[in-house]
C-alpha cells in the first residue's frame, strides 16, 4: 500500500508539470498567432492611409488644375477669333538695283509710247467738214452727256478753243493723253476745234466714264449748233448713249459671273 501511494505521489507532480507546461505553450502559441494578426492589421492601416492620402492629393491636384484651366478658358472665350495665330511677318522693302530700276523705267516708257501711238492714230483723223455755222457772241448751247454713272453738263460758246472742266483745265483734269483725245474727238470730227469755248460740269463715275460723258455731251451740243452734223456724228457713234455698265452681282456668286471654286468632296 505504501508503495502504491508513493508511486501516485510521484506521478502527480509530473502530471501537474505537464498541465502547467500546456497552458504556457498555449499562451506562447496564442502570442505567436497574435503577432502576425497585429502585423496584418498594421499593414492594412498603412495601406488605407496611403490610399486616402493619394486620393486626397489627386483630388487637390485636379481642383488646382481645374482652377488654373478656368481662367484660361475664360481668356480664350474673350479673345477674338484668330488671336492665337502668329502674325504675318512683313518683309522690309528692299532697294531696287540699278538694273531693276532701268527695267521698270523702260517698261513704263514702252507703255506710255504705245498709248500715245494709239491715241495719236485716233486723233489724226481729218475733219469730216469745215465749220459752217458761226456762233453769235452771246449764244449759249447746252447739252447733257452720260456714260456709265457719270453725267456731264456741257455749255458751248463762241471763243478761241478754251476747255474748262469743273473749273480746271482739260490737261489738269484729264492728265492722260488717251482721255484728252477722247474728249476732243467730236470737235475734231465736226471742224469746230479752236472755234468754240467748252465749259463742262461733270460728276459721278470714274475718269474713263467722265471722259465718255463729256464726249457725249459735246457731240449733242454740236448737233444743236449745226443739225447737218448729226449724220456724221451718228455714223461715228458719238451720239449713241453707251448703255454698257457694270453687271450686278448675283446671289451665290462672287461677282456677276465669277463662281466659287467647286469642291467635289
PAZA-559488 format. One line per 3 residues: number of its first residue (from 0); for each residue z, x, y of N, C-alpha, C, O. Coordinates in steps of 0.001 Angstrom, whole numbers, plus 500000, padded with zeros to 6 digits. Each point is the difference from the previous one (the first is absolute). Layout:
BEGIN
NUM) Z X Y Z X Y Z X Y Z X Y | ...
% end
This chain:
BEGIN
0) 500000 500834 498810 500000 499166 501190 500000 500867 501237 499260 499755 500953 | 501549 501225 499020 500103 500922 501145 498675 500673 500244 499631 500240 501150 | 499649 500069 497799 498696 500677 500164 498993 499046 500586 499168 500385 500821
3) 500907 498358 498755 499056 499023 500543 500224 499820 501490 499053 499956 500785 | 502223 499939 499593 500283 499852 501439 499522 501206 500785 499464 499849 501098 | 500722 501367 498350 499581 501211 500710 498494 500003 500163 499501 500373 501062
6) 499776 499231 497936 498535 499959 500103 499553 499007 501048 499084 500280 500773 | 501573 498522 499263 499643 499014 501003 500225 500526 501392 499200 499790 500912 | 501965 500933 499231 500296 500561 501324 498965 501056 500405 499661 500109 501179
9) 499843 500656 497874 498996 501029 500321 498656 499367 500363 499280 500518 500854 | 500380 498361 498498 498719 499358 500244 499987 499270 501350 498965 499914 500661 | 502220 499556 499738 500060 499257 501244 499609 500854 501211 499147 499583 500783
12) 501450 501590 499389 499587 500795 501190 498519 500279 500018 499397 500008 501073 | 499983 500225 497764 498558 500262 499990 499233 498773 500456 499023 500111 500741 | 501436 498673 498798 499315 498773 500448 500168 499789 501491 499069 499612 500705
15) 502191 500666 499773 500224 499841 501460 499123 500947 500784 499442 499640 501037 | 500443 501584 498455 499167 500979 500707 498555 499554 500006 499314 500171 501008 | 500193 499254 497886 498606 499515 499955 499786 498855 500956 498973 499868 500666
18) 502134 499250 499364 499869 498891 500935 499967 500478 501439 499251 499506 500843 | 501653 501543 499407 500012 500527 501382 498674 500672 500338 499508 499843 501118 | 499910 500891 497964 498737 500684 500279 498856 499012 500183 499091 500270 500785
21) 500918 498603 498524 498919 499015 500090 499881 499427 501392 498899 499921 500543 | 502253 499665 500069 499850 499492 501388 499493 501060 500945 499183 499747 500885 | 501353 501507 498889 499522 501049 500910 498502 500203 499864 499315 500157 501011
24) 500164 499846 497795 498557 500175 499802 499230 498828 500581 498906 500149 500544 | 501721 498646 499319 499339 498818 500582 499953 500104 501501 499008 499655 500640 | 502139 500851 499933 500016 500169 501457 498965 501027 500437 499299 499825 500997
27) 500626 501287 498198 498998 501018 500352 498588 499428 499919 499156 500264 500856 | 500605 498942 498093 498659 499422 499863 499704 499045 501144 498896 499954 500544 | 502170 499261 499807 499808 499068 501121 499738 500725 501287 499168 499571 500799
30) 501550 501557 499423 499779 500777 501225 498613 500581 500029 499318 499986 501025 | 500259 500549 497780 498663 500592 499951 498937 498937 500242 498983 500269 500640 | 501253 498511 498844 499029 498933 500187 499991 499505 501437 498964 499593 500526
33) 502239 500448 500116 500069 499509 501386 499325 500959 500968 499442 499590 501018 | 500621 501737 498635 499387 500967 500919 498493 499763 500150 499553 499985 501147 | 499608 499827 497812 498573 499702 500190 499760 498722 500773 499079 499924 500813
36) 501764 499047 498934 499789 498746 500731 500216 500215 501485 499275 499454 500831 | 501774 501382 499509 500220 500285 501426 498815 500757 500593 499591 499742 501132 | 499858 501202 498087 498837 500740 500507 498823 499069 500225 499315 500126 501015
39) 500421 498929 498063 498895 499047 500160 500195 499151 501233 499072 499755 500771 | 502230 499777 499404 500273 499184 501181 499744 500803 501273 499449 499475 500968 | 500948 501793 499031 499795 500845 501177 498511 500202 500263 499537 499938 501139
42) 499728 500304 497781 498556 500169 500178 499356 498723 500514 499123 500059 500862 | 501296 498781 498623 499447 498722 500476 500300 499786 501474 499143 499563 500768 | 502123 500762 499622 500326 499827 501412 499165 500910 500882 499529 499565 501051
45) 500271 501697 498549 499198 500935 500809 498550 499543 500086 499380 500095 501059 | 500064 499399 497808 498606 499529 500026 499865 498783 500916 499044 499884 500766 | 501951 499198 499136 499944 498819 500880 500105 500414 501460 499277 499479 500849
48) 501629 501465 499449 500141 500465 501391 498714 500638 500490 499576 499760 501131 | 499794 501061 498019 498754 500658 500413 498899 498974 500230 499229 500129 500951 | 500683 498839 498182 498983 498958 500191 500239 499241 501290 499066 499724 500753
51) 502202 499937 499501 500320 499269 501241 499651 500848 501214 499429 499496 500967 | 500913 501797 498987 499689 500882 501122 498481 500119 500187 499501 499956 501124 | 499759 500199 497744 498540 500116 500101 499397 498725 500582 499100 500061 500837
54) 501409 498757 498709 499479 498747 500551 500322 499881 501478 499175 499525 500780 | 502024 500905 499613 500365 499942 501420 499122 500908 500841 499546 499612 501077 | 500212 501600 498433 499159 500927 500760 498561 499480 500107 499376 500081 501058
57) 500104 499377 497814 498624 499484 500040 499886 498829 500956 499021 499899 500739 | 501979 499200 499258 499947 498857 500930 500085 500472 501433 499298 499471 500862 | 501556 501525 499423 500096 500531 501361 498686 500643 500425 499540 499806 501125
60) 499847 500977 497950 498721 500637 500338 498930 498951 500284 499224 500136 500946 | 500739 498798 498217 498983 498962 500214 500229 499289 501322 499044 499662 500697 | 502259 500101 499664 500278 499374 501284 499568 500887 501149 499413 499528 500974
63) 500882 501777 498910 499609 500926 501059 498486 500067 500136 499469 500004 501110 | 499831 500051 497739 498541 500040 500053 499441 498719 500595 499057 500029 500790 | 501543 498826 498816 499514 498733 500551 500225 499943 501502 499136 499541 500747
66) 502057 500939 499703 500261 500018 501441 499048 500940 500719 499554 499715 501111 | 500131 501432 498235 499067 500946 500623 498578 499462 500030 499259 500266 500946 | 500348 498973 498023 498646 499459 499967 499834 498815 500936 498900 499739 500486
69) 502178 499546 499768 499881 498815 500850 499506 500329 501393 499080 499332 500472 | 501490 501688 500238 499452 500310 501325 498560 500458 499936 499200 499669 500874 | 500456 501112 498068 498613 500456 499898 499060 498819 499835 498928 499969 500605
72) 501470 499047 498570 499151 498825 499837 499870 499256 501316 498924 499507 500341 | 502198 500410 500414 499923 499337 501295 499095 500738 500957 499231 499390 500742 | 500867 501962 499238 499136 500774 500880 498548 499817 499625 499152 499855 500881
75) 500531 500148 497808 498617 499820 499571 499470 498641 500430 498830 499867 500359 | 502059 499095 499602 499557 498694 500437 499722 499947 501490 499117 499263 500439 | 501639 501523 500360 499806 499996 501444 498792 500819 500417 499397 499713 501035
78) 500231 501304 498188 498881 500862 500390 498685 499240 499923 499832 499148 499127 | 499238 501143 501765 498676 499351 499942 499219 500489 498800 500282 501082 499486 | 498740 498146 500052 499211 500455 498847 499225 501259 500317 499396 500137 501064
81) 500638 500789 497972 499292 501265 500183 500830 501077 500663 499496 501089 500275 | 501812 498614 499993 500829 501005 500661 500299 501176 499083 500260 501107 500470 | 499706 498654 498213 500297 501092 499068 498809 500926 499789 500138 501051 499375
84) 498702 498574 501135 498820 500840 499832 500068 501216 500909 500581 499947 501083 | 498831 501127 498475 499976 501209 500805 498958 499876 501111 498896 499509 499761 | 501443 500929 501439 499018 499894 501096 498789 500882 499745 500093 501050 499364
87) 498779 498503 501143 498760 500753 499848 499999 501166 500974 500205 499831 501202 | 499566 501325 498265 499978 501202 500838 498670 500068 500739 498934 500019 499385 | 501142 500016 501940 498801 500088 500831 499741 501469 500311 500827 500695 500590
90) 498028 499735 499002 499656 501396 500235 499645 500206 501463 499282 499188 500582 | 501205 501873 500011 499654 500269 501401 498514 500295 500148 499364 500572 499115 | 500107 499022 502027 498580 500222 500245 499736 501499 500148 500660 500706 500762
93) 498374 499728 498496 499662 501417 500085 498873 500201 500994 499191 499102 500237 | 500770 502062 500327 498957 500310 500960 498676 500213 499275 499933 500635 498948 | 499018 498811 501653 498679 500153 499401 499464 501388 500274 500202 500565 501075
96) 499127 499962 497954 499373 501303 500184 498765 499863 500892 499541 498894 500286 | 499938 502240 500141 498827 499983 500874 498797 499361 499300 499217 499286 500627 | 500644 500975 498083 498881 499419 499262 500121 498473 499908 499012 499285 500168
99) 502198 500223 499565 500200 498555 499909 499769 499318 501347 499376 498941 500065 | 501126 501665 501001 499775 499414 501321 498508 499960 500329 499500 499005 500525 | 499800 502078 499165 498562 500041 500266 499257 498944 499189 499059 499376 500492
102) 501373 500427 498253 499353 498992 499163 500214 498602 500561 499061 499207 500062 | 502185 500479 500354 500288 498678 500558 499228 499763 501297 499492 498903 500231 | 500422 502127 500617 499249 499845 501239 498513 499780 499728 499347 499204 500676
105) 500124 501511 498326 498586 499821 499660 499735 498584 499481 498977 499397 500325 | 501955 500074 498862 499821 498637 499492 500045 498985 501134 499212 499055 500019 | 501714 501135 500936 500080 499070 501136 498728 500060 500845 499485 498968 500430
108) 500010 502251 499806 498759 500124 500776 498820 499347 499270 499153 499363 500627 | 500797 500796 498066 498909 499398 499233 500053 498472 500078 498966 499351 500156 | 502236 500073 499736 500128 498546 500113 499582 499518 501382 499293 499001 500130
111) 501154 501726 500917 499641 499601 501362 498487 500090 500222 499407 499135 500644 | 499983 501912 498820 498555 500158 500174 499230 498884 499289 499045 499450 500548 | 501384 500217 498213 499318 498935 499266 500150 498658 500711 499060 499208 500052
114) 502130 500544 500494 500215 498744 500727 499150 499956 501266 499415 498967 500328 | 500518 502167 500388 499192 500036 501221 498527 499782 499689 499304 499294 500730 | 500218 501314 498180 498595 499803 499633 499713 498540 499653 498963 499458 500382
117) 501966 499907 498890 499786 498602 499617 499968 499092 501224 499155 499109 500090 | 501754 501110 500846 500030 499159 501197 498840 500315 500929 499481 499110 500673 | 500107 502163 499368 498869 500361 500857 498723 499345 499518 499188 499549 500807
120) 500627 500394 497884 498815 499333 499463 499982 498519 500370 498944 499439 500292 | 502233 499932 499694 500060 498581 500365 499797 499806 501499 499456 498983 500432 | 500988 502009 500367 499917 499848 501446 498689 500469 500583 499743 499738 501175
123) 499422 500937 498078 498733 500499 500501 498901 498951 499998 498853 500303 500329 | 501484 498470 499303 498998 498947 499970 499484 499740 501425 500781 499926 500949 | 497953 499943 499176 499404 499698 501307 500303 498556 500369 500029 499140 499120
126) 500196 500573 502156 500275 498615 500399 498840 499082 499646 498833 500368 500130 | 501507 498442 499423 498963 499051 499602 499143 499605 501189 498811 499723 499842 | 501763 500247 501320 499269 499596 501201 500762 500490 501217 501159 500401 499899
129) 498190 499563 501239 500642 500346 501254 500717 498775 500557 499634 498854 499738 | 501392 501439 501035 500734 498896 500607 499104 499260 500978 499354 500600 500858 | 500624 498090 498993 499134 499167 500839 500797 499311 501094 499581 499956 501157
132) 501555 499514 498471 500805 499212 500934 500983 500931 500697 500652 500827 499363 | 499443 499026 501939 500970 500749 500777 501131 499061 500401 499782 498895 500496 | 501422 501586 499270 501160 499176 500323 500245 500013 501505 499775 501001 500680
135) 500683 497879 499807 500399 499932 501400 501285 500787 500195 500736 500240 499043 | 499524 500146 502147 501170 500822 500299 501297 499274 499680 500979 500614 499576 | 499020 498069 500632 501229 499231 499757 499978 499298 498639 500881 499186 499723
138) 498139 501108 499425 499910 499343 498689 501069 500548 499063 500368 501174 500042 | 500107 497931 499120 501061 500380 499041 499736 499240 498695 500162 498782 499931 | 499435 501949 499057 499659 499398 498703 501148 500266 499026 500409 501146 499812
141) 500108 497785 499568 501107 500117 499056 499551 499576 498610 499168 499109 499834 | 501410 501559 499172 499728 499661 498593 501167 500488 499157 500792 500843 500420 | 499288 498600 498375 501086 500352 499073 499385 500503 498701 499084 499388 499450
144) 501432 501728 500075 499560 500557 498726 501154 500100 499027 501148 500194 500399 | 498538 499671 498297 501045 500040 498977 499549 500852 498828 498815 500068 499671 | 502157 500577 499709 499773 500782 498777 501330 500151 499283 500967 500510 500565
147) 499074 499042 498180 501256 499992 499231 501056 499221 500787 499797 498816 500265 | 501314 501803 500114 501034 499306 500783 500003 500432 501454 500946 499704 500730 | 498014 500990 499703 499915 500470 501384 499208 499007 500837 499026 499413 499529
150) 501399 500407 501709 499327 499113 500944 499786 500781 501287 500946 500565 500549 | 497800 499471 499942 499637 500735 501213 499400 499022 501010 499103 499224 499672 | 501405 500826 501555 499463 499202 501101 499262 500950 500943 500603 500886 500605
153) 498091 498915 499507 499114 500931 500692 499549 499372 501317 499708 498806 500063 | 500239 502009 500978 499484 499587 501310 498948 501015 500429 500284 501197 500051 | 498504 498342 500257 498900 500853 500477 499753 499716 501469 499940 498853 500441
156) 499918 502244 500304 499688 499899 501423 498910 501014 500334 499791 500963 499261 | 499528 498818 501838 498995 500957 500459 500711 501284 500420 501006 499960 500708 | 498467 501168 498852 500627 501270 500335 499203 501167 499459 498813 499892 499695
159) 501888 501239 500197 499334 501227 499584 500330 500453 498595 499737 501154 499661 | 500820 498000 499518 500264 500349 498613 501447 500362 499690 500259 500647 498986 | 500694 498954 501860 501418 500266 499732 500455 499181 498795 499576 498862 499795
162) 501304 501760 499413 500470 499347 498764 501524 500098 499984 500559 501097 499982 | 500104 497752 500024 501464 499965 500028 500496 499068 498903 499563 498854 499899 | 501354 501652 499281 500586 499209 498910 501523 500066 500155 500608 501066 499910
165) 499981 497766 500324 501457 499916 500200 500467 500989 501077 501012 500683 499847 | 498225 499368 501233 500294 500853 501158 499976 501484 499665 500656 500806 500661 | 498602 499540 498330 499823 501404 499616 498519 500271 499780 499231 499090 499688
168) 500377 502168 500477 498596 500370 499813 499607 499868 498534 500842 500047 499103 | 497859 499789 500680 499506 499838 498632 500334 501212 499141 500448 499847 498864 | 499339 501368 501671 500272 501220 499232 501489 500166 499708 500369 500633 499011
171) 500474 498817 501823 501442 500102 499777 500487 498975 498983 500856 500292 499166 | 498580 498495 500916 500453 498941 499094 499414 500187 498604 500693 499797 499003 | 498024 500593 500924 499344 500285 498716 499604 501473 499983 498871 500334 500361
174) 502031 500550 499229 499667 501432 500048 498953 500426 498981 499360 501036 500177 | 500455 498193 498771 499012 500377 498979 498595 499608 500458 499774 498900 500503 | 499298 502027 499309 498628 499785 500432 499352 498820 499273 499150 499312 500566
177) 501247 500453 498189 499435 498903 499223 500302 498658 500648 499116 499147 500080 | 502114 500646 500385 500372 498735 500629 499342 499864 501374 499621 498896 500392 | 500238 502192 500332 499330 499935 501303 498547 499562 499842 499512 499163 500759
180) 499801 501406 498252 498603 499621 499760 499889 498544 499576 499066 499302 500395 | 501902 500235 498786 499985 498607 499548 500138 499047 501182 499321 498975 500059 | 501560 501364 500882 500225 499133 501156 498781 499973 500916 499674 498947 500548
183) 499654 502168 499628 498855 500085 500913 498699 499469 499390 499005 499870 500713 | 500978 499827 498017 498745 499625 499330 499290 498800 500643 498785 500069 500181 | 501903 498838 500175 499265 498882 500633 499372 500389 501342 498903 499542 500321
186) 501775 501291 500458 499447 500397 501289 498763 500873 499817 499019 499857 500730 | 501030 501058 498280 498835 500856 499745 498819 499191 499490 498855 500253 500377 | 501425 498771 498765 498915 499192 499433 499329 499130 501070 498780 499841 499998
189) 502012 499604 500905 499460 499083 501017 499447 500715 501223 499282 499394 500797 | 501044 501896 499366 499522 500731 501164 500885 499854 501224 499580 500370 501096 | 501630 499104 498760 500908 499818 501128 501021 501140 500095 500971 499895 500749
192) 498824 501165 498518 500913 501152 500068 499916 500627 501397 498914 500353 500460 | 502219 499783 500201 500057 500580 501339 499629 499051 501104 499899 500428 501150 | 499890 498284 498562 499616 499041 501032 501043 498913 500206 499919 499226 500953
195) 501057 500719 498155 501084 499022 500147 501331 500703 499763 500089 500984 499265 | 500939 498480 501378 501365 500464 499758 500642 499074 498971 499850 498779 500055 | 500872 501836 499004 500611 499241 498906 501515 500115 500117 500559 501092 500109
198) 500078 497757 499865 501470 499965 500022 500457 499138 498825 499558 498863 499840 | 501336 501699 499341 500380 499340 498743 501522 499932 499902 500712 500932 500373 | 499757 497941 499117 501397 499867 499573 499971 499647 498512 499454 498966 499614
201) 501129 501885 499563 499949 499819 498557 501404 500135 499440 500805 500801 500476 | 499470 498404 498507 501310 500075 499343 499836 499600 498543 499019 499361 499619 | 501969 501030 499569 500018 499670 498578 499174 500959 499174 499064 500627 500497
204) 501294 499480 498232 499238 500830 499072 500175 501480 500252 500904 500432 500716 | 498207 500335 498676 500051 501458 500123 498865 500508 500874 499314 499231 500674 | 500506 502089 499298 499002 500629 500863 498588 499545 499620 499212 499625 500869
207) 500472 500409 497839 498660 499606 499566 499742 498528 500276 498906 499641 500435 | 502076 499500 499324 499836 498574 500267 499814 499724 501485 499194 499151 500380 | 501546 501560 500457 499860 499798 501442 498629 500470 500491 499398 499360 500862
210) 500110 501755 498594 498663 500470 500387 498942 498965 499623 499082 499752 500782 | 501028 499640 498033 499053 498968 499604 500092 498763 500873 498986 499373 500305 | 502242 500269 500101 500169 498830 500866 499393 500250 501379 499387 499099 500573
213) 500774 502107 499966 499416 500325 501310 498476 499950 499925 499358 499468 500906 | 500057 501074 498039 498548 499957 499846 499498 498566 499927 498999 499656 500628 | 501691 499511 498608 499611 498592 499878 500069 499291 501349 499109 499223 500346
216) 501955 501048 500417 500142 499358 501304 498931 500451 500990 499481 499185 500762 | 500185 502104 499234 498956 500498 500915 498651 499383 499650 499252 499618 500900 | 500422 500277 497822 498729 499403 499585 499911 498541 500444 498945 499553 500450
219) 502150 499705 499427 499999 498608 500439 499827 499894 501518 499289 499128 500499 | 501368 501767 500214 499874 499965 501463 498577 500330 500442 499518 499427 500977 | 499810 501473 498338 498620 500350 500362 499050 498822 499796 499043 499837 500757
222) 501216 499342 498227 499158 498810 499807 500207 498993 501122 499110 499195 500274 | 502040 500834 500374 500220 499132 501157 499186 500498 501191 499502 499209 500802 | 500371 502108 499300 499202 500556 501106 498517 499736 499767 499311 499506 500892
225) 500194 500819 497913 498576 499857 499685 499882 499314 498643 500210 500648 498975 | 499463 498069 500988 499901 499289 498713 498916 500549 499090 500067 499800 498788 | 498937 500885 501756 498940 500530 499149 500488 501152 499108 499315 500372 499047
228) 501842 500183 501248 500551 501072 499163 500577 499494 498686 500312 500787 499106 | 499829 497903 500782 500696 499444 498828 499279 500354 498702 500660 500345 499019 | 498020 499583 500943 499259 500271 498769 500178 501436 499532 500239 500241 498817
231) 499646 500717 502105 500147 501407 499631 501430 500328 499581 500216 500697 499009 | 500753 498801 501742 501399 500264 499651 500372 499329 498675 500778 500542 499215 | 498663 498284 500552 500286 499302 498744 499392 500762 498831 500618 500120 498943
234) 498176 500393 501248 499341 500738 498925 500790 501238 499610 500036 500366 498825 | 500586 500271 502127 500804 501198 499729 501429 499670 499544 500787 500904 499724 | 499538 497826 500200 501320 499595 499515 501121 500160 501002 501170 500027 499618
237) 498494 500080 501670 501035 500206 501010 500649 498697 500450 501096 500019 500560 | 498249 498862 499207 500562 498704 500396 500719 499294 498855 500636 498969 500217 | 499275 501562 498586 500608 499354 498843 501488 500319 499938 500410 501158 500065
240) 500376 497801 499809 501447 500185 499838 500270 500477 498589 499784 499261 499039 | 500684 501965 500829 500255 500577 498677 501249 499344 499418 501110 500206 500491 | 498695 499008 498464 501100 499227 499419 500797 500787 498971 500939 499464 499411
243) 498713 501776 500365 500723 500776 498986 501404 500340 500494 500160 500599 501063 | 500835 499026 498178 501398 500300 500316 500687 500453 498723 499452 499884 498904 | 501732 500624 501257 500763 500459 498846 500381 498802 499143 500565 499023 500492
246) 499121 501064 498222 500300 498903 499076 501498 499951 499730 500660 501028 499853 | 499851 497759 500086 501445 499840 499826 500437 500424 498606 499213 500001 499053 | 502056 500357 500847 500569 500385 498705 500230 498758 499147 500387 498947 500506
249) 499368 501194 498195 500196 498893 499073 501344 500129 499284 500526 501101 499837 | 500019 497762 499739 501264 499991 499282 499848 500719 498667 499047 499746 499264 | 501877 501142 500424 499963 500750 498754 499188 501270 500059 499987 500772 499041
252) 499320 499463 502090 499212 501213 500160 500631 500879 501072 500810 499544 500806 | 498802 501719 499183 500518 500927 500999 499282 499846 501334 500617 500089 501061 | 498078 499679 498878 499215 499759 501205 499056 498834 499717 500273 499181 499123
255) 498618 500740 501613 499093 498877 499806 499386 500000 498609 499853 498942 499388 | 499789 502234 500105 499371 500097 498675 500753 500930 499049 499863 499891 498782 | 500916 501004 501767 500682 500999 499165 501079 499340 499157 500829 499241 500503
258) 499145 501065 498192 500967 499434 499077 500992 501063 499544 499692 501191 500041 | 501506 498389 499521 500944 500970 499431 499443 500590 498719 499165 499392 499330 | 501301 501787 500343 499517 500664 498787 500370 499195 498770 501136 499545 499861
261) 497895 500281 499242 500237 499207 498794 500717 500837 498954 499604 501130 499712 | 501460 498303 499720 500740 500668 498940 499885 499163 498727 500386 498831 499976 | 499083 501777 498977 499763 499239 498776 501303 499656 499291 500117 498936 499392
264) 500845 501948 500682 501277 499744 499330 501134 500662 500763 501158 499901 499594
% end
